């Protein structure tokens, strides 16, 4: 069987001044208008008129086009791009002084064992959350309501080795079944679930845990009278156990906007938050069925313990992800330090050392044909890196997806035609991207499948800032091997970190 390849198009917004977004076009247009206006007002003095004409235009060009890299950051961006990022970072510093401290330890618990509201405070970068317990197929789950962002999420844990362990034919079948799952949600106009997030969490495990346990067992007085054949049998069994230096966990999160339809369905099932959670539990049950149809084995939905363990392990990899006895109030670490622009530092209660995290956004998907397992260099090609990879898809019905593809294809063709008329050499990457966009639109139109906008984020964690910088270089290298272009989100790592939590964020 021949290997099937896939190709991503590239969204290229165009305007009167080229490939600029609306804000950049406003800055450039405003600079030109102000320059012409000042030149007209001071036209009595030629030198002043020339200066007033040129300076606003030059300033606008510098703001939009001139890149620079502030101290303590790794990316070169323009003044226009840095303005929003710097504004967010200044607000974060004003809110907490740069170091958020969890109130969970001092707040304690109520007499019935539940944490008080004062303990349920989220760190910098995470919006307010309300966790509502529900039951799905007889198992406990938790639905997360985020009033500030107007959405509701719920998550399933999946037992899957990914595409890397499958044959080519199996990979194609698996992707087709995943596409059917997306169609079931995206192609129904009135379905409130229009966003699905896939999380791949990779952690270091201990390959010598069995050997240490054997040593402790042999020294224990409880095994003194054990027969020798029993000791030998356990030694043989321990030697036969194969342990990996890396552990993989996979999750699927569904995201629903808080709309009138969702509110009406929630009101029919209950009152307030409990009704909304009951409606979301029904959608989680549907996701469970769709995942099984797609040959994805579901371990369990994330309940309060599993959700707490996942979030805590993300901030503090020393905390075992299978330790599900923590309460929601202790999902976040003791300290979250956002003062450094190149990373966010977190420290757990009772720990003297910090973990350092950095998040990158995927800003360029493959425009050349790639295989189904093109993400393998990131998923299984970094065995010594603690990381979370999040792929979020915003779904839309087929007719809207085709309309969007037509608009993007028109923009691409207009940009290429404009370059030709100017006598510029057309970038072959632009031609490849335009071809991919056109072919994707043709595929959508012929198949009737739902469309999706895709974003990706990668969070890496290390024990020191120096190790984190080395890990950044490794991650960037593996991303290039996967035909991806990534960009480290300097000065906003705390907010970017939340995009790799099971909250399906990071996309408009």
DRENDO-171757 format. One record per residue (C-alpha): residue in one letter; x, y, z. Coordinates in steps of 0.1 Angstrom, whole numbers, padded with zeros to 4 digits, always signed. Each point is the difference from the previous one (the first is absolute). Example, Ala and Ser with C-alpha at 12.3 -4.5 7.8 and 13.67 -1.06 7.14 Angstrom:
A+0123-0045+0078/S+0014+0034-0007/
This chain:
X+0000+0000+0000/X+0014+0034-0010/X+0005+0025+0028/X-0028+0026+0001/X+0013+0036+0005/X-0017+0030+0015/X+0006+0037-0006/X-0010+0031+0019/X-0009+0033-0017/X+0012+0033+0014/X-0023+0028+0010/X+0013+0032-0016/X-0022+0031+0008/X+0005+0027-0026/X-0008+0037-0003/X+0010+0032-0017/X+0034-0001+0016/X+0007-0037-0004/X+0000-0028+0025/X-0009+0020+0031/X-0028-0005+0025/X-0026+0027+0005/X+0018+0017+0028/X+0032+0003-0019/X-0018+0014-0030/X-0017+0026+0022/X+0034+0011+0014/X+0015+0003-0035/X-0030+0018-0014/X-0002+0023+0030/X+0037+0008-0003/X-0005+0009-0037/X-0032+0021+0007/X+0017+0019+0029/X+0031+0006-0021/X-0020+0014-0029/X-0021+0022+0024/X+0030+0014+0018/X+0018+0006-0034/X-0031+0020-0012/X-0003+0020+0032/X+0037+0011+0000/X+0004+0004-0038/X+0011+0036+0004/X+0034-0012+0012/X+0014-0027-0023/X+0024-0015+0025/X-0025-0003+0028/X-0027-0013-0025/X+0025-0027-0012/X+0008-0011+0035/X-0036-0001+0011/X-0008-0020-0031/X+0027-0026+0004/X+0003-0005+0037/X-0035-0014+0007/X+0004-0024-0029/X+0034-0011+0011/X-0012-0005+0036/X-0029-0022-0013/X+0024-0020-0021/X+0023-0006+0030/X-0029-0010+0022/X-0013-0026-0025/X+0031-0013-0017/X+0031+0005+0022/X+0006-0031+0021/X+0020+0000+0033/X+0005-0023+0030/X-0004+0014+0035/X+0024-0011+0027/X-0009-0034+0015/X-0020-0012-0030/X+0008-0023-0029/X-0022+0012-0028/X+0004+0030-0023/X-0033+0018-0005/X-0011+0034-0011/X-0011+0028+0023/X-0036-0006-0010/X+0003-0036+0010/X+0018+0007+0032/X-0025+0026+0011/X-0029-0024+0009/X+0025-0025+0016/X+0017+0027+0022/X-0034+0013+0011/X-0011-0035+0012/X+0033-0005+0018/X-0002+0034+0018/X-0035-0008+0011/X+0012-0034+0013/X+0027+0017+0020/X-0024+0025+0015/X-0025-0026+0010/X+0024-0023+0020/X+0033+0018+0000/X+0012-0027-0023/X-0004-0029+0024/X-0034-0016+0006/X-0003-0018+0034/X-0026-0027+0004/X-0023+0006+0030/X-0010-0037+0003/X+0024-0008+0028/X-0011+0029+0023/X-0037-0004-0009/X-0002-0036+0012/X-0032-0019-0002/X-0035+0002+0014/X-0013-0024+0026/X-0016-0022-0027/X+0034-0003-0018/X-0007+0024-0029/X+0022+0029-0007/X-0013+0036+0005/X-0005+0023-0029/X+0031+0019+0010/X+0021-0030-0008/X-0014-0004-0035/X+0021+0027-0017/X+0017-0005-0034/X+0035+0012-0007/X+0010+0026-0026/X-0009-0011-0035/X-0030-0022+0010/X-0035+0015-0001/X-0025-0007+0028/X-0014-0035+0001/X-0029-0019+0017/X+0003-0038+0002/X-0034-0018+0000/X+0001-0038+0006/X-0022-0022-0023/X-0004-0036-0007/X+0007-0015-0035/X-0007-0037-0006/X+0002-0006+0037/X+0034+0017+0004/X+0007+0032+0017/X+0010+0030-0022/X+0004+0037+0004/X-0013+0028-0023/X+0019+0032+0001/X-0020+0032-0004/X+0020+0032-0009/X-0024+0029+0004/X+0026+0027-0011/X+0006-0017-0033/X-0036-0013-0004/X+0008-0036-0005/X-0004-0035+0014/X+0025-0029-0003/X+0003-0037+0009/X+0028-0025-0007/X+0005-0037-0007/X+0032-0019+0005/X+0009-0022-0029/X+0022-0031-0001/X+0017+0004-0033/X+0036-0006-0012/X-0006+0027-0027/X+0007-0004-0037/X+0037-0008+0004/X-0006-0036+0009/X-0024-0008-0029/X+0006-0011-0035/X-0006+0024-0029/X-0034-0015-0008/X-0011+0001+0037/X+0011+0036+0002/X-0022+0010-0029/X-0030-0019+0014/X+0006+0016+0035/X+0000+0035-0016/X-0031-0007-0020/X-0018-0012+0032/X+0012+0031+0018/X-0014+0021-0029/X-0034-0017+0005/X+0001+0010+0037/X+0007+0036-0009/X-0028-0001-0026/X-0025-0012+0026/X+0005+0032+0020/X+0010+0025-0027/X-0025-0007-0027/X-0031+0005+0023/X-0008+0037+0000/X-0019-0001+0033/X+0025-0022+0019/X+0016+0022+0028/X+0033-0019-0001/X+0021+0017-0026/X+0035-0004+0014/X+0020-0031+0007/X+0035-0001+0016/X+0024-0029-0001/X+0027-0001+0027/X+0031-0021+0001/X+0018+0001+0033/X+0035-0015+0002/X+0017-0004+0034/X+0032-0016+0012/X-0006-0033+0019/X+0024-0019+0022/X+0014-0031-0018/X+0017-0011+0032/X-0030+0001+0023/X-0004-0038+0000/X+0037-0005+0009/X-0003+0024+0029/X-0032-0017+0012/X+0018-0033+0000/X+0028+0014+0021/X-0024+0014+0025/X-0019-0033+0001/X+0031-0020+0007/X+0009+0022+0029/X-0035-0001+0015/X-0006-0023+0030/X-0034-0010-0016/X+0019-0021-0026/X+0023-0018+0025/X-0021-0032+0002/X-0011+0001-0037/X+0011-0032-0019/X+0029+0004-0023/X-0020-0012-0031/X-0024+0029+0006/X+0029+0025+0001/X+0016-0015-0031/X-0033+0001-0019/X-0004+0037+0008/X+0035+0007-0012/X-0006-0018-0033/X-0033+0020-0004/X+0017+0033+0007/X+0028-0007-0025/X-0026-0008-0026/X-0019+0033+0004/X+0010+0025-0026/X-0002+0036+0012/X+0003+0031-0021/X+0018+0032+0008/X-0031+0018-0013/X-0037-0002+0007/X-0027+0011-0024/X-0035+0012+0008/X-0027+0010-0026/X-0031+0021+0006/X-0029+0013-0021/X-0018+0032+0012/X-0033+0012-0014/X-0009+0037+0003/X-0034+0016-0003/X-0008+0037-0001/X-0026+0012+0025/X-0028+0008-0024/X-0038+0003+0003/X-0004-0035-0013/X+0024-0015+0026/X-0018+0020+0027/X-0034-0012-0011/X+0012-0036+0000/X+0016+0005+0034/X-0032+0014+0014/X-0018-0031-0012/X+0024-0022+0019/X+0004+0019+0032/X+0005+0034+0015/X+0030+0023-0002/X+0035-0014-0004/X-0013-0036+0007/X-0023+0002-0031/X+0028+0012-0023/X+0023-0027+0014/X-0027-0027-0006/X-0003+0012-0036/X+0038-0001-0005/X+0000-0035+0016/X-0023-0012-0028/X+0024+0014-0026/X+0029-0017+0018/X-0019-0033-0003/X-0004+0007-0037/X+0037+0007-0003/X+0007-0033+0018/X-0022-0019-0026/X+0016+0018-0029/X+0035-0007+0014/X-0008-0037+0002/X-0013+0000-0036/X+0033+0016-0010/X+0019-0030+0017/X+0012+0022+0029/X-0001-0018+0033/X-0013+0023+0028/X+0015-0005+0034/X-0023+0023+0020/X-0013+0036+0000/X+0020+0024+0021/X-0016+0004+0034/X+0011+0024+0027/X+0029-0021+0010/X+0013-0008-0035/X-0004+0036-0011/X+0018+0013+0031/X+0028-0025-0005/X+0004+0010-0037/X+0001+0037+0007/X+0024-0004+0030/X+0023-0023-0020/X+0001+0026-0028/X+0012+0027+0024/X+0020-0023+0022/X+0012-0032-0018/X+0013-0013+0033/X-0036-0007+0010/X-0011-0034-0014/X-0028+0003-0025/X-0016-0031+0014/X-0002+0015+0035/X-0037+0010-0001/X-0005+0006+0037/X+0006+0038-0001/X-0029+0024+0002/X-0008+0026-0026/X+0014+0028+0021/X+0035-0017-0003/X-0001-0004-0038/X+0023+0030-0003/X+0035+0003+0015/X+0009+0023+0029/X+0017+0027-0021/X-0002+0010-0037/X+0027+0025-0009/X-0006+0019-0033/X+0027+0027+0004/X+0024-0015-0025/X-0010+0005-0036/X+0016-0032-0013/X-0019-0025+0023/X-0024-0004+0029/X+0013-0016+0032/X-0021-0020+0024/X+0008-0014+0034/X-0021-0025+0020/X-0008+0003+0037/X+0028-0016+0020/X+0025+0001-0029/X+0031+0021-0001/X+0005-0003-0037/X-0020+0013-0029/X-0011-0013-0034/X+0004+0022-0030/X-0025-0001-0029/X-0001+0015-0034/X-0028-0002-0027/X+0003+0003-0037/X-0028+0005-0026/X+0000-0017-0033/X+0000+0029-0024/X+0007-0019-0032/X-0015-0035-0009/X+0015-0022-0028/X-0005+0015-0034/X+0018-0029-0017/X-0016-0035+0000/X+0005-0019+0032/X-0010-0034+0013/X-0026-0008+0026/X+0026-0002+0028/X+0018+0033-0008/X-0001+0009+0037/X+0020-0030+0010/X+0033+0020+0005/X-0019+0020+0027/X-0021-0028+0015/X+0027-0027+0002/X+0032+0016-0011/X+0008+0018+0033/X+0003-0027+0026/X+0016+0022+0026/X-0023+0030-0002/X-0031+0004+0022/X-0026+0016-0023/X-0036+0004-0008/X-0012+0003-0036/X-0035+0015-0006/X-0018+0000-0034/X-0033+0019+0001/X-0025-0001-0029/X-0028+0025-0004/X-0027-0017-0021/X-0024+0014-0024/X-0026-0014-0024/X+0010-0009-0036/X-0016+0029-0018/X+0016+0026+0023/X+0034-0018-0003/X-0003+0001-0038/X-0008+0037+0000/X+0030+0007+0022/X+0022-0020-0023/X-0012+0020-0030/X+0008+0033+0018/X+0035-0012+0010/X+0006-0014-0035/X-0011+0034-0015/X+0024+0018+0023/X+0029-0023-0009/X-0006+0003-0037/X-0003+0038+0002/X+0033+0003+0020/X+0018-0022-0026/X-0014+0020-0029/X+0009+0033+0017/X+0036-0012+0004/X+0002-0010-0037/X-0013+0034-0011/X+0027+0017+0022/X+0026-0021-0017/X+0009-0018+0032/X+0010-0037+0001/X-0028-0020+0014/X+0011-0020+0030/X-0004-0037-0007/X-0012-0005+0035/X-0029+0023-0007/X-0009-0020-0031/X+0001-0032+0020/X-0022+0015+0027/X-0025+0014-0025/X-0001-0034-0017/X-0006-0017+0033/X-0028+0024+0009/X-0017-0006-0033/X+0003-0038+0002/X-0013+0001+0035/X-0031+0019-0011/X-0005-0025-0028/X+0002-0029+0024/X-0025+0017+0024/X-0024+0007-0028/X+0001-0036-0014/X-0001-0018+0034/X-0025+0021+0019/X+0023-0002+0030/X+0000+0026+0028/X+0028+0026-0001/X+0022+0010+0029/X+0025+0027+0010/X+0030-0016+0017/X+0023+0014+0026/X+0029-0017+0018/X+0020+0007+0032/X+0030-0017+0016/X+0009+0005+0037/X+0033-0014+0012/X+0013-0002+0036/X+0034-0001+0015/X+0017+0001+0034/X+0021+0031-0007/X-0001+0030-0023/X+0032-0011-0017/X-0014-0035-0007/X-0032+0016-0013/X+0020+0020-0026/X+0016-0032-0012/X-0033-0017-0001/X-0014+0029-0021/X+0026-0005-0026/X-0007-0038-0001/X-0037+0007-0003/X+0005+0025-0028/X+0022-0025-0019/X-0026-0028+0004/X-0027+0024-0012/X+0020+0007-0032/X+0003-0037-0005/X-0038-0002+0002/X-0003+0029-0026/X-0014+0023+0027/X+0010+0036+0007/X-0004+0009+0037/X+0004+0033+0019/X+0007+0002+0037/X-0026+0022+0017/X+0023+0024+0019/X-0014+0021+0029/X-0033-0019-0001/X+0010-0036+0009/X-0024-0001+0029/X-0030+0007-0022/X+0014-0023-0027/X+0006-0028+0025/X-0038-0002+0004/X-0004-0010-0036/X+0016-0034+0007/X-0024-0007+0030/X-0032-0019-0007/X-0020+0033-0005/X+0000+0001-0039/X+0013+0036-0001/X+0024+0018-0023/X-0023+0005-0029/X-0024+0028-0008/
